[in-house]
């Protein structure tokens, strides 16, 4: 069964959007490989949101301007249990999350995530909108796992 994760992490005041984007770009190759290797992730995306904008999209002309209104979003759909998924993420993407958490309110206490799996899992659960009403629903067009889909089209 597919499960959702909609993690929204408030960014430390005074952080520039460009610093976050640079960090995410530096980890993108590792993230792509890890998500493939994990083998349970249907879709995944990192988002940078700005709560001061009506459409939440940061202004491209203000990427080097310190902000007090940024949020990093991680939105995925995955197979299996939440705890197994977090364990896979820590094992495969721990350094990517460490790099992002340097910008997140409360993030320093969680890094490195490899040494703080339980704390990181608790942080994700609290900040995962998908685990809290009214946002705890997901429509899935199919019931197959990632591995079943890949096997069918290989």
C-alpha positions as CSV (number, residue, x, y, z in Angstrom):
1,X,0.0,0.0,0.0
2,X,1.3,3.4,-0.9
3,X,1.8,5.9,2.0
4,X,2.2,9.7,1.8
5,X,4.8,11.9,3.4
6,X,4.4,15.7,3.3
7,X,7.2,17.0,5.5
8,X,7.3,20.8,6.1
9,X,10.3,22.2,8.0
10,X,10.4,25.8,9.0
11,X,13.7,27.5,8.0
12,X,15.9,29.4,10.4
13,X,15.2,33.2,10.2
14,X,17.8,35.1,8.1
15,X,18.6,32.2,5.7
16,X,18.8,32.9,2.0
17,X,16.8,30.8,-0.4
18,X,20.0,30.4,-2.5
19,X,21.9,28.8,0.4
20,X,19.2,26.1,0.6
21,X,19.0,25.6,-3.2
22,X,22.8,25.3,-3.4
23,X,22.7,22.6,-0.6
24,X,19.9,20.7,-2.3
25,X,21.7,20.9,-5.7
26,X,24.9,19.5,-4.1
27,X,23.0,16.5,-2.9
28,X,20.8,15.9,-5.9
29,X,22.9,13.2,-7.6
30,X,23.2,11.3,-4.3
31,X,19.4,11.7,-3.7
32,X,18.5,10.4,-7.1
33,X,20.7,7.3,-6.7
34,X,19.5,6.6,-3.1
35,X,15.8,6.9,-4.1
36,X,16.4,4.4,-6.8
37,X,18.3,2.1,-4.5
38,X,15.7,2.3,-1.7
39,X,13.2,0.8,-4.2
40,X,10.1,1.8,-2.4
41,X,9.7,5.4,-3.4
42,X,7.0,6.1,-6.0
43,X,7.7,9.9,-6.2
44,X,9.8,12.4,-4.3
45,X,10.4,16.1,-4.4
46,X,12.0,18.7,-2.3
47,X,10.3,22.1,-2.4
48,X,11.3,25.5,-1.2
49,X,8.3,27.5,-0.1
50,X,7.9,31.1,1.1
51,X,4.9,31.7,3.4
52,X,5.0,35.4,2.7
53,X,3.9,34.8,-1.0
54,X,0.3,34.1,-1.9
55,X,1.3,31.2,-4.1
56,X,4.1,30.1,-1.7
57,X,6.7,30.3,-4.5
58,X,9.9,32.2,-3.6
59,X,10.7,35.2,-5.8
60,X,13.5,34.3,-8.2
61,X,14.8,37.9,-7.8
62,X,15.2,37.5,-4.0
63,X,17.2,34.3,-3.9
64,X,20.1,36.0,-2.2
65,X,18.0,38.0,0.2
66,X,17.8,36.7,3.8
67,X,14.3,35.6,4.7
68,X,12.2,34.8,7.8
69,X,9.4,33.1,5.9
70,X,10.9,30.0,4.2
71,X,9.8,26.4,4.6
72,X,11.5,23.3,3.1
73,X,9.1,20.7,1.9
74,X,9.7,17.0,1.2
75,X,6.8,15.3,-0.4
76,X,6.9,11.6,-1.2
77,X,4.8,8.5,-1.7
78,X,6.3,5.3,-0.7
79,X,5.6,1.6,0.0
80,X,5.8,0.0,3.5
81,X,5.8,1.3,7.0
82,X,6.8,4.8,8.1
83,X,9.5,3.5,10.4
84,X,11.1,1.3,7.7
85,X,10.9,4.3,5.3
86,X,12.6,6.6,7.7
87,X,15.3,3.9,8.4
88,X,15.9,3.7,4.6
89,X,16.1,7.5,4.3
90,X,18.6,7.7,7.1
91,X,20.7,4.9,5.8
92,X,20.7,6.2,2.2
93,X,20.1,9.9,2.5
94,X,21.4,10.8,5.9
95,X,24.0,13.3,4.7
96,X,21.4,14.9,2.4
97,X,19.1,15.4,5.4
98,X,22.0,16.6,7.5
99,X,22.7,19.3,4.9
100,X,19.1,20.4,4.8
101,X,18.6,20.3,8.5
102,X,21.4,22.9,9.0
103,X,18.8,25.5,7.8
104,X,15.8,24.1,9.8
105,X,14.5,25.3,13.1
106,X,15.5,22.5,15.6
107,X,17.6,20.8,12.9
108,X,21.0,21.1,14.6
109,X,19.8,18.8,17.5
110,X,19.0,16.1,15.0
111,X,22.3,15.9,13.1
112,X,23.8,13.7,12.2
113,X,20.6,11.9,11.6
114,X,22.5,8.5,11.5
115,X,23.2,9.0,15.2
116,X,19.7,10.2,16.0
117,X,17.3,8.0,14.1
118,X,14.6,8.0,16.8
119,X,14.8,11.8,17.2
120,X,14.7,12.3,13.5
121,X,11.7,10.0,13.1
122,X,9.8,11.8,15.8
123,X,10.7,15.2,14.2
124,X,9.4,13.9,10.8
125,X,6.2,12.5,12.3
126,X,5.4,15.8,14.1
127,X,6.1,17.9,10.9
128,X,4.5,15.4,8.4
129,X,1.2,17.0,7.4
130,X,0.1,13.6,5.9
131,X,0.0,12.1,9.4
132,X,-2.4,14.7,10.8
133,X,-6.0,15.6,10.1
134,X,-7.3,17.1,7.9
135,X,-4.4,16.1,5.6
136,X,-4.2,12.4,6.3
137,X,-5.8,11.1,3.1
138,X,-4.2,9.8,-0.1
139,X,-5.7,8.7,-3.4
140,X,-3.7,6.0,-5.2
141,X,-4.6,5.1,-8.8
142,X,-3.0,1.7,-8.4
143,X,-2.2,-0.8,-5.6
144,X,1.1,-2.2,-6.9
145,X,4.4,-1.5,-5.2
146,X,7.3,0.2,-6.9
147,X,8.9,-3.1,-7.4
148,X,5.8,-4.7,-8.9
149,X,5.5,-1.7,-11.3
150,X,9.2,-1.9,-12.3
151,X,9.0,-5.7,-12.8
152,X,6.0,-5.3,-15.1
153,X,7.8,-2.8,-17.4
154,X,11.3,-4.3,-17.3
